[in-house]
Amino acid sequence: MAATAALVGMAIVKALILRAPGTNRDEGLALAFSQAGAMAEIANVAEIMSGTRELADYQILAIPGGFSYGDDLGVGKVQANDFTRRIAIEAAPFVERGGLIMGVANGYNMLVKAGILPGPSGASQTATLTTNGSGRFECRWVYLGVNKQSRCVFTRGIELIYAPFAHGEGKFFTAQDVLDKVDAALYYSDSAGVLSTVYPACPSGSLRAIAGITDSTGRIFGLTALPEGNINYQQHPHWTRREAALAESGLKIFRNAVDWVKKS
């Protein structure tokens, strides 16, 4: 596909999974988009910087979880610097033409620390994801309720998601004036979808139990949990007990993204 091709209205939806040194969730994210009907490709951040690959050839950009650059300056910080200094030039027109961006876990940290989320576009960093309220790395499954008032195209039509959470710095924190304007797409909840700020239902201690946010367009989305960790029935922790409620619920996020591109 030529670099000048339109981002929307294409029969084939192409998703670029952008990895960096230390990323470890790229293949899972690529599999999720593939199961949702996209053609998923994994590329190193250096390929975008060098021009070997161009964002204009894709409709979806996804930044996976892991420990990019060893989290040496904090979770996602070095990758955020790379993004703002070398990739943002391509990212801005990519979004303007209708592209979708998704950041998961470490990728979410990157989007926040690059100032891309919560927005507006081009703003400096206004929020952060900091050390969990428990003061430790948390690895557990969580329920994610969906804010039906959110603009987020990734979460439309979804009631509840069950997904793994594996994070040391997942606590969303910002000033009150920014918090009041944030479009919270997901929140930590109990099994009935009722918002919960209580540990361990809310393992990060995020303000207002925020588990994922989107920008003003609804097309840039970040979340702390790992929806690609629940795209297959057998990934559910209770599948052997025949209690796999919400099995594959993470896959709905990826299907929403692919369907939105196809229909746009």
C-alpha positions as CSV (number, residue, x, y, z in Angstrom):
1,M,0.0,0.0,0.0
2,A,1.4,3.4,-0.9
3,A,2.3,5.7,1.9
4,T,-0.2,8.3,0.6
5,A,-3.1,5.9,0.7
6,A,-6.1,6.9,2.7
7,L,-6.3,5.5,6.3
8,V,-10.0,4.6,6.1
9,G,-12.3,2.9,3.8
10,M,-9.9,0.1,3.1
11,A,-11.0,-3.6,2.8
12,I,-7.9,-4.7,4.7
13,V,-7.3,-3.2,8.1
14,K,-3.6,-3.0,8.9
15,A,-2.4,-2.7,12.5
16,L,1.2,-1.8,13.4
17,I,2.5,-3.1,16.7
18,L,5.3,-0.8,17.8
19,R,7.9,-2.6,19.9
20,A,11.0,-1.2,21.7
21,P,13.9,-2.9,23.5
22,G,12.3,-4.5,26.6
23,T,8.8,-4.9,25.1
24,N,7.4,-8.3,25.8
25,R,3.7,-8.2,24.9
26,D,4.0,-7.4,21.2
27,E,3.2,-10.9,19.9
28,G,0.1,-11.2,22.1
29,L,-1.2,-7.8,20.9
30,A,-0.5,-8.8,17.3
31,L,-2.5,-12.0,17.8
32,A,-5.4,-10.1,19.3
33,F,-5.7,-7.8,16.3
34,S,-5.3,-10.7,13.9
35,Q,-8.1,-12.6,15.6
36,A,-10.2,-9.4,15.3
37,G,-9.7,-9.4,11.6
38,A,-6.8,-7.1,11.0
39,M,-3.5,-7.7,9.3
40,A,-1.1,-7.2,12.2
41,E,2.6,-6.5,11.8
42,I,5.3,-6.0,14.5
43,A,8.0,-3.3,13.9
44,N,10.8,-2.0,16.1
45,V,10.6,1.7,16.9
46,A,13.9,2.2,15.0
47,E,12.1,1.2,11.7
48,I,9.8,4.2,12.1
49,M,12.6,6.5,13.0
50,S,14.6,5.5,10.0
51,G,11.7,5.6,7.6
52,T,11.9,1.9,6.8
53,R,8.2,1.8,7.8
54,E,5.6,4.6,7.6
55,L,2.6,5.1,9.8
56,A,0.6,6.1,6.7
57,D,0.6,2.5,5.6
58,Y,-1.5,1.5,8.6
59,Q,-4.9,2.3,10.1
60,I,-4.1,1.3,13.7
61,L,-1.0,1.9,15.8
62,A,-0.6,-0.2,19.0
63,I,2.0,0.2,21.7
64,P,2.3,-3.0,23.8
65,G,3.2,-3.6,27.4
66,G,6.5,-4.8,28.8
67,F,9.5,-2.9,30.1
68,S,10.6,-0.7,27.3
69,Y,14.2,0.4,27.6
70,G,14.2,-1.4,31.0
71,D,12.0,1.4,32.5
72,D,15.3,3.0,33.4
73,L,13.8,6.5,33.7
74,G,10.4,5.3,34.8
75,V,7.8,3.2,33.1
76,G,7.5,4.2,29.4
77,K,9.5,7.4,29.8
78,V,12.3,6.7,27.4
79,Q,9.9,5.5,24.8
80,A,7.8,8.6,25.3
81,N,10.9,10.7,24.6
82,D,11.5,8.7,21.4
83,F,7.9,9.2,20.4
84,T,7.8,13.0,21.0
85,R,11.1,13.7,19.4
86,R,11.1,11.4,16.4
87,I,7.8,9.8,15.7
88,A,5.2,12.5,16.6
89,I,5.8,14.1,13.2
90,E,4.2,11.1,11.6
91,A,1.7,10.4,14.4
92,A,-0.1,13.8,14.1
93,P,-1.2,13.4,10.5
94,F,-1.9,9.7,11.2
95,V,-4.5,10.7,13.8
96,E,-5.8,13.6,11.7
97,R,-6.6,11.2,8.8
98,G,-8.6,8.9,11.1
99,G,-6.0,6.5,12.5
100,L,-6.5,4.8,15.8
101,I,-3.8,4.6,18.5
102,M,-3.9,2.1,21.4
103,G,-1.4,1.9,24.3
104,V,-1.6,-1.1,26.7
105,A,0.2,-1.1,30.1
106,N,3.7,0.2,29.3
107,G,2.3,1.6,26.1
108,Y,-0.4,3.5,28.1
109,N,2.4,5.0,30.3
110,M,4.2,6.1,27.1
111,L,1.1,7.9,25.7
112,V,0.5,9.7,29.0
113,K,4.1,10.7,29.5
114,A,4.4,11.8,25.9
115,G,1.5,14.2,26.5
116,I,-0.7,12.4,23.9
117,L,-3.2,11.3,26.6
118,P,-5.3,12.7,28.1
119,G,-4.9,15.4,25.5
120,P,-5.5,17.8,23.8
121,S,-3.2,16.8,21.0
122,G,0.1,18.6,21.1
123,A,-0.2,19.4,24.8
124,S,2.7,18.8,27.3
125,Q,2.4,16.1,29.9
126,T,-0.6,16.8,32.2
127,A,-1.0,13.5,34.0
128,T,1.1,10.5,35.0
129,L,0.9,6.8,35.9
130,T,2.8,6.4,39.1
131,T,3.5,3.7,41.7
132,N,0.5,1.5,42.7
133,G,-1.2,2.5,45.9
134,S,-0.1,-0.9,47.4
135,G,3.5,0.2,46.8
136,R,4.3,-3.0,44.9
137,F,4.0,-4.8,41.5
138,E,0.5,-6.1,41.2
139,C,-0.3,-9.2,39.1
140,R,-3.9,-10.3,39.2
141,W,-7.1,-10.4,37.1
142,V,-9.4,-7.4,37.3
143,Y,-12.9,-6.4,36.2
144,L,-13.2,-3.3,34.1
145,G,-16.4,-1.5,33.9
146,V,-17.1,0.6,30.8
147,N,-18.2,4.3,30.9
148,K,-21.1,4.4,28.4
149,Q,-20.7,8.2,28.2
150,S,-17.1,7.9,26.9
151,R,-16.2,8.9,23.3
152,C,-13.9,5.9,23.1
153,V,-14.4,3.8,19.9
154,F,-12.6,0.8,21.4
155,T,-15.1,0.3,24.2
156,R,-18.4,0.9,22.5
157,G,-21.1,-1.7,23.2
158,I,-19.1,-3.4,25.9
159,E,-20.6,-3.9,29.4
160,L,-17.7,-5.5,31.4
161,I,-14.2,-6.8,30.7
162,Y,-12.2,-9.3,32.7
163,A,-8.5,-9.1,32.0
164,P,-5.1,-9.6,33.7
165,F,-3.3,-6.7,35.3
166,A,0.5,-6.7,35.7
167,H,1.9,-3.4,36.6
168,G,4.1,-1.6,39.1
169,E,3.2,1.9,38.1
170,G,-0.4,1.9,37.1
171,K,-1.9,4.6,39.3
172,F,-3.5,7.3,37.3
173,F,-2.8,10.7,38.9
174,T,-3.3,14.3,37.9
175,A,-4.4,17.7,39.1
176,Q,-8.0,18.2,40.0
177,D,-8.7,20.6,37.1
178,V,-7.3,18.0,34.6
179,L,-9.1,15.1,36.3
180,D,-12.5,16.8,35.9
181,K,-11.9,16.9,32.1
182,V,-10.5,13.4,31.6
183,D,-12.6,11.1,29.4
184,A,-12.4,7.9,31.5
185,A,-13.3,5.0,29.2
186,L,-12.7,2.3,31.8
187,Y,-12.8,2.0,35.5
188,Y,-12.0,-0.8,38.0
189,S,-15.1,-2.5,39.2
190,D,-16.5,-5.5,41.0
191,S,-17.9,-8.5,39.2
192,A,-21.2,-6.7,38.6
193,G,-19.5,-3.7,36.9
194,V,-20.0,-1.4,39.9
195,L,-17.1,1.1,40.1
196,S,-14.7,0.2,43.0
197,T,-11.8,2.2,44.5
198,V,-11.2,-0.5,47.0
199,Y,-8.1,-2.8,46.9
200,P,-7.7,-5.3,45.3
201,A,-10.6,-4.6,42.9
202,C,-8.7,-1.4,42.1
203,P,-5.1,-2.7,42.3
204,S,-3.4,0.5,41.2
205,G,-5.2,3.0,43.5
206,S,-6.0,5.2,40.5
207,L,-7.9,8.4,41.1
208,R,-11.6,7.7,40.6
209,A,-10.7,4.1,39.9
210,I,-9.7,5.1,36.4
211,A,-8.4,2.1,34.4
212,G,-8.3,3.6,30.9
213,I,-8.7,6.9,29.2
214,T,-9.3,8.3,25.7
215,D,-8.7,11.7,24.0
216,S,-11.3,14.1,22.7
217,T,-11.6,12.2,19.4
218,G,-12.2,8.8,21.1
219,R,-9.6,7.3,18.8
220,I,-6.6,7.4,21.1
221,F,-7.0,5.0,23.9
222,G,-4.8,3.8,26.8
223,L,-5.4,1.2,29.5
224,T,-3.4,-0.4,32.3
225,A,-4.9,-4.0,32.1
226,L,-4.0,-6.4,29.3
227,P,-7.0,-7.2,27.2
228,E,-5.0,-9.4,24.9
229,G,-4.6,-11.7,27.9
230,N,-8.3,-12.7,27.5
231,I,-9.0,-13.3,23.8
232,N,-9.2,-17.1,24.1
233,Y,-11.4,-19.2,26.3
234,Q,-8.5,-21.1,27.7
235,Q,-6.8,-18.0,28.9
236,H,-9.5,-17.4,31.5
237,P,-8.3,-18.5,35.0
238,H,-11.4,-20.5,35.7
239,W,-11.9,-22.3,32.3
240,T,-11.1,-25.7,33.7
241,R,-13.9,-25.3,36.3
242,R,-16.4,-24.5,33.7
243,E,-16.8,-21.0,35.3
244,A,-15.4,-19.0,32.5
245,A,-17.7,-16.0,32.7
246,L,-16.5,-13.1,30.5
247,A,-14.1,-15.5,28.6
248,E,-12.7,-13.7,25.5
249,S,-14.1,-10.4,26.7
250,G,-10.8,-8.7,25.9
251,L,-11.2,-9.5,22.2
252,K,-14.2,-7.2,22.0
253,I,-11.8,-4.2,22.3
254,F,-9.9,-5.2,19.2
255,R,-13.0,-6.1,17.2
256,N,-14.3,-2.6,17.9
257,A,-11.2,-1.0,16.6
258,V,-11.1,-3.1,13.4
259,D,-14.9,-2.7,12.8
260,W,-14.6,1.1,13.3
261,V,-11.9,1.4,10.6
262,K,-13.9,-0.8,8.2
263,K,-17.1,1.3,8.7
264,S,-15.5,4.7,8.6
